């Protein structure tokens, strides 16, 4: 039964997907392509592209796409639900304990230490993405315009993404 | 409430391209600013927890927010909301994807979106930094952490555990000595 195998494969992928998106792409490559030979290496390149270019979490996009390629809508369903099940349960358990102990002073000490570290995680991600995103003066200009429009003009981030797409069309299409 | 959670995370899933940290600015705008479901500090706690666990940041965050507001059903509604757009869009475009991806206009659009994602994450970071408070100790924790990640490639989960331990002993002792 391919749907059950698909579900179990993605259950495993979801369970080990620490770090989200790109970790999942690596696991898909290992489990689905090398392990099962369900899809070709060439298809994998498409999976990466579609996962990055469509909205939503990369891990979910990739799982839906692989499931769909292998056995249609039901496959997409098995892949998506499979990849999300273990993360959902672990996050749920963590949330239950967090809400239970959030007023304890011990937890507040721990969180005081963690919060500045989380800022560092976000900062490091920002630097890593910046290294591959700022490739020429046009991309730097787009970055500056978008930052100014959300910081000074209070533009909603969703609208800022639309604005950036239009700027991309103008800067790279017309000039 | 369940419907509100579903719709909010549907919107987040629908309008975030690039996944992971690229989704943070939109989650912050919707969940912290517009709905007031979390404070900026709680949002950071949610990121800390979701980063230490398996799974996509956005769906783990959805579970955290959903559970806080309406327990199990809330968590389920928020996660379903976050994954539905992916599901619908992927199925809708899977067969014509090659055509879309190879269009040069699509590539121009994405060339514009990529630097914008950096700007949006930076914006979220600025606001979160203000809410944590710019103090010497906080800055020290941030700089040591960022150096460990960028120079030694230490996993985020390890950073969170280390900084948590530091906080527990440092702030714990500070509280006792008062």
Boltz contact constraints between the chains, C-beta under 6 A:
constraints:
  - contact:
      token1: [A, 15]
      token2: [B, 54]
      max_distance: 6.0
  - contact:
      token1: [A, 17]
      token2: [B, 54]
      max_distance: 6.0
  - contact:
      token1: [A, 17]
      token2: [B, 55]
      max_distance: 6.0
  - contact:
      token1: [A, 18]
      token2: [B, 54]
      max_distance: 6.0
  - contact:
      token1: [A, 20]
      token2: [B, 20]
      max_distance: 6.0
  - contact:
      token1: [A, 20]
      token2: [B, 56]
      max_distance: 6.0
  - contact:
      token1: [A, 20]
      token2: [B, 57]
      max_distance: 6.0
  - contact:
      token1: [A, 21]
      token2: [B, 19]
      max_distance: 6.0
  - contact:
      token1: [A, 21]
      token2: [B, 20]
      max_distance: 6.0
  - contact:
      token1: [A, 49]
      token2: [B, 101]
      max_distance: 6.0
  - contact:
      token1: [A, 50]
      token2: [B, 97]
      max_distance: 6.0
  - contact:
      token1: [A, 54]
      token2: [B, 89]
      max_distance: 6.0
  - contact:
      token1: [A, 55]
      token2: [B, 14]
      max_distance: 6.0
  - contact:
      token1: [A, 55]
      token2: [B, 16]
      max_distance: 6.0
  - contact:
      token1: [A, 55]
      token2: [B, 17]
      max_distance: 6.0
  - contact:
      token1: [A, 55]
      token2: [B, 85]
      max_distance: 6.0
  - contact:
      token1: [A, 56]
      token2: [B, 13]
      max_distance: 6.0
  - contact:
      token1: [A, 56]
      token2: [B, 85]
      max_distance: 6.0
  - contact:
      token1: [A, 56]
      token2: [B, 86]
      max_distance: 6.0
  - contact:
      token1: [A, 57]
      token2: [B, 19]
      max_distance: 6.0
  - contact:
      token1: [A, 57]
      token2: [B, 56]
      max_distance: 6.0
  - contact:
      token1: [A, 57]
      token2: [B, 58]
      max_distance: 6.0
  - contact:
      token1: [A, 57]
      token2: [B, 59]
      max_distance: 6.0
  - contact:
      token1: [A, 58]
      token2: [B, 19]
      max_distance: 6.0
  - contact:
      token1: [A, 59]
      token2: [B, 56]
      max_distance: 6.0
  - contact:
      token1: [A, 60]
      token2: [B, 83]
      max_distance: 6.0
  - contact:
      token1: [A, 60]
      token2: [B, 86]
      max_distance: 6.0
  - contact:
      token1: [A, 61]
      token2: [B, 86]
      max_distance: 6.0
  - contact:
      token1: [A, 61]
      token2: [B, 90]
      max_distance: 6.0
  - contact:
      token1: [A, 64]
      token2: [B, 86]
      max_distance: 6.0
  - contact:
      token1: [A, 64]
      token2: [B, 87]
      max_distance: 6.0
  - contact:
      token1: [A, 64]
      token2: [B, 90]
      max_distance: 6.0
  - contact:
      token1: [A, 65]
      token2: [B, 90]
      max_distance: 6.0
  - contact:
      token1: [A, 68]
      token2: [B, 91]
      max_distance: 6.0
  - contact:
      token1: [A, 68]
      token2: [B, 94]
      max_distance: 6.0
  - contact:
      token1: [A, 76]
      token2: [B, 91]
      max_distance: 6.0
  - contact:
      token1: [A, 80]
      token2: [B, 83]
      max_distance: 6.0
  - contact:
      token1: [A, 80]
      token2: [B, 87]
      max_distance: 6.0
  - contact:
      token1: [A, 84]
      token2: [B, 59]
      max_distance: 6.0
  - contact:
      token1: [A, 87]
      token2: [B, 54]
      max_distance: 6.0
  - contact:
      token1: [A, 87]
      token2: [B, 55]
      max_distance: 6.0
  - contact:
      token1: [A, 87]
      token2: [B, 60]
      max_distance: 6.0
  - contact:
      token1: [A, 88]
      token2: [B, 63]
      max_distance: 6.0
  - contact:
      token1: [A, 88]
      token2: [B, 79]
      max_distance: 6.0
  - contact:
      token1: [A, 90]
      token2: [B, 53]
      max_distance: 6.0
  - contact:
      token1: [A, 91]
      token2: [B, 53]
      max_distance: 6.0
  - contact:
      token1: [A, 91]
      token2: [B, 60]
      max_distance: 6.0
  - contact:
      token1: [A, 91]
      token2: [B, 63]
      max_distance: 6.0
  - contact:
      token1: [A, 92]
      token2: [B, 63]
      max_distance: 6.0
  - contact:
      token1: [A, 92]
      token2: [B, 75]
      max_distance: 6.0
  - contact:
      token1: [A, 94]
      token2: [B, 49]
      max_distance: 6.0
  - contact:
      token1: [A, 95]
      token2: [B, 64]
      max_distance: 6.0
  - contact:
      token1: [A, 95]
      token2: [B, 67]
      max_distance: 6.0
  - contact:
      token1: [A, 109]
      token2: [B, 167]
      max_distance: 6.0
  - contact:
      token1: [A, 109]
      token2: [B, 168]
      max_distance: 6.0
  - contact:
      token1: [A, 109]
      token2: [B, 171]
      max_distance: 6.0
  - contact:
      token1: [A, 109]
      token2: [B, 172]
      max_distance: 6.0
  - contact:
      token1: [A, 110]
      token2: [B, 164]
      max_distance: 6.0
  - contact:
      token1: [A, 110]
      token2: [B, 167]
      max_distance: 6.0
  - contact:
      token1: [A, 110]
      token2: [B, 168]
      max_distance: 6.0
  - contact:
      token1: [A, 111]
      token2: [B, 45]
      max_distance: 6.0
  - contact:
      token1: [A, 112]
      token2: [B, 167]
      max_distance: 6.0
  - contact:
      token1: [A, 112]
      token2: [B, 171]
      max_distance: 6.0
  - contact:
      token1: [A, 113]
      token2: [B, 163]
      max_distance: 6.0
  - contact:
      token1: [A, 113]
      token2: [B, 164]
      max_distance: 6.0
  - contact:
      token1: [A, 113]
      token2: [B, 166]
      max_distance: 6.0
  - contact:
      token1: [A, 113]
      token2: [B, 167]
      max_distance: 6.0
  - contact:
      token1: [A, 114]
      token2: [B, 48]
      max_distance: 6.0
  - contact:
      token1: [A, 114]
      token2: [B, 160]
      max_distance: 6.0
  - contact:
      token1: [A, 114]
      token2: [B, 163]
      max_distance: 6.0
  - contact:
      token1: [A, 114]
      token2: [B, 164]
      max_distance: 6.0
  - contact:
      token1: [A, 115]
      token2: [B, 44]
      max_distance: 6.0
  - contact:
      token1: [A, 115]
      token2: [B, 132]
      max_distance: 6.0
  - contact:
      token1: [A, 116]
      token2: [B, 138]
      max_distance: 6.0
  - contact:
      token1: [A, 116]
      token2: [B, 141]
      max_distance: 6.0
  - contact:
      token1: [A, 116]
      token2: [B, 142]
      max_distance: 6.0
  - contact:
      token1: [A, 117]
      token2: [B, 141]
      max_distance: 6.0
  - contact:
      token1: [A, 117]
      token2: [B, 145]
      max_distance: 6.0
  - contact:
      token1: [A, 117]
      token2: [B, 159]
      max_distance: 6.0
  - contact:
      token1: [A, 117]
      token2: [B, 163]
      max_distance: 6.0
  - contact:
      token1: [A, 118]
      token2: [B, 44]
      max_distance: 6.0
  - contact:
      token1: [A, 118]
      token2: [B, 47]
      max_distance: 6.0
  - contact:
      token1: [A, 118]
      token2: [B, 48]
      max_distance: 6.0
  - contact:
      token1: [A, 119]
      token2: [B, 129]
      max_distance: 6.0
  - contact:
      token1: [A, 119]
      token2: [B, 142]
      max_distance: 6.0
  - contact:
      token1: [A, 120]
      token2: [B, 142]
      max_distance: 6.0
  - contact:
      token1: [A, 120]
      token2: [B, 145]
      max_distance: 6.0
  - contact:
      token1: [A, 120]
      token2: [B, 146]
      max_distance: 6.0
  - contact:
      token1: [A, 121]
      token2: [B, 156]
      max_distance: 6.0
  - contact:
      token1: [A, 122]
      token2: [B, 125]
      max_distance: 6.0
  - contact:
      token1: [A, 123]
      token2: [B, 125]
      max_distance: 6.0
  - contact:
      token1: [A, 123]
      token2: [B, 146]
      max_distance: 6.0
  - contact:
      token1: [A, 124]
      token2: [B, 146]
      max_distance: 6.0
  - contact:
      token1: [A, 124]
      token2: [B, 149]
      max_distance: 6.0
  - contact:
      token1: [A, 124]
      token2: [B, 150]
      max_distance: 6.0
  - contact:
      token1: [A, 125]
      token2: [B, 21]
      max_distance: 6.0
  - contact:
      token1: [A, 126]
      token2: [B, 121]
      max_distance: 6.0
  - contact:
      token1: [A, 126]
      token2: [B, 122]
      max_distance: 6.0
  - contact:
      token1: [A, 129]
      token2: [B, 118]
      max_distance: 6.0
  - contact:
      token1: [A, 130]
      token2: [B, 118]
      max_distance: 6.0
  - contact:
      token1: [A, 133]
      token2: [B, 114]
      max_distance: 6.0
  - contact:
      token1: [A, 133]
      token2: [B, 115]
      max_distance: 6.0
  - contact:
      token1: [A, 133]
      token2: [B, 118]
      max_distance: 6.0
  - contact:
      token1: [A, 134]
      token2: [B, 115]
      max_distance: 6.0
  - contact:
      token1: [A, 139]
      token2: [B, 115]
      max_distance: 6.0
  - contact:
      token1: [A, 142]
      token2: [B, 112]
      max_distance: 6.0
  - contact:
      token1: [A, 142]
      token2: [B, 115]
      max_distance: 6.0
  - contact:
      token1: [A, 143]
      token2: [B, 115]
      max_distance: 6.0
  - contact:
      token1: [A, 143]
      token2: [B, 118]
      max_distance: 6.0
  - contact:
      token1: [A, 143]
      token2: [B, 119]
      max_distance: 6.0
  - contact:
      token1: [A, 146]
      token2: [B, 116]
      max_distance: 6.0
  - contact:
      token1: [A, 146]
      token2: [B, 119]
      max_distance: 6.0
  - contact:
      token1: [A, 147]
      token2: [B, 119]
      max_distance: 6.0
  - contact:
      token1: [A, 150]
      token2: [B, 123]
      max_distance: 6.0
  - contact:
      token1: [A, 151]
      token2: [B, 123]
      max_distance: 6.0
  - contact:
      token1: [A, 157]
      token2: [B, 25]
      max_distance: 6.0
  - contact:
      token1: [A, 157]
      token2: [B, 26]
      max_distance: 6.0
  - contact:
      token1: [A, 157]
      token2: [B, 29]
      max_distance: 6.0
  - contact:
      token1: [A, 157]
      token2: [B, 120]
      max_distance: 6.0
  - contact:
      token1: [A, 158]
      token2: [B, 15]
      max_distance: 6.0
  - contact:
      token1: [A, 164]
      token2: [B, 112]
      max_distance: 6.0
  - contact:
      token1: [A, 164]
      token2: [B, 113]
      max_distance: 6.0
  - contact:
      token1: [A, 164]
      token2: [B, 116]
      max_distance: 6.0
  - contact:
      token1: [A, 165]
      token2: [B, 109]
      max_distance: 6.0
  - contact:
      token1: [A, 165]
      token2: [B, 112]
      max_distance: 6.0
  - contact:
      token1: [A, 165]
      token2: [B, 113]
      max_distance: 6.0
  - contact:
      token1: [A, 167]
      token2: [B, 112]
      max_distance: 6.0
  - contact:
      token1: [A, 168]
      token2: [B, 108]
      max_distance: 6.0
  - contact:
      token1: [A, 168]
      token2: [B, 109]
      max_distance: 6.0
  - contact:
      token1: [A, 168]
      token2: [B, 111]
      max_distance: 6.0
  - contact:
      token1: [A, 168]
      token2: [B, 112]
      max_distance: 6.0
  - contact:
      token1: [A, 169]
      token2: [B, 108]
      max_distance: 6.0
  - contact:
      token1: [A, 169]
      token2: [B, 109]
      max_distance: 6.0
  - contact:
      token1: [A, 172]
      token2: [B, 108]
      max_distance: 6.0
  - contact:
      token1: [A, 172]
      token2: [B, 111]
      max_distance: 6.0
  - contact:
      token1: [A, 173]
      token2: [B, 108]
      max_distance: 6.0
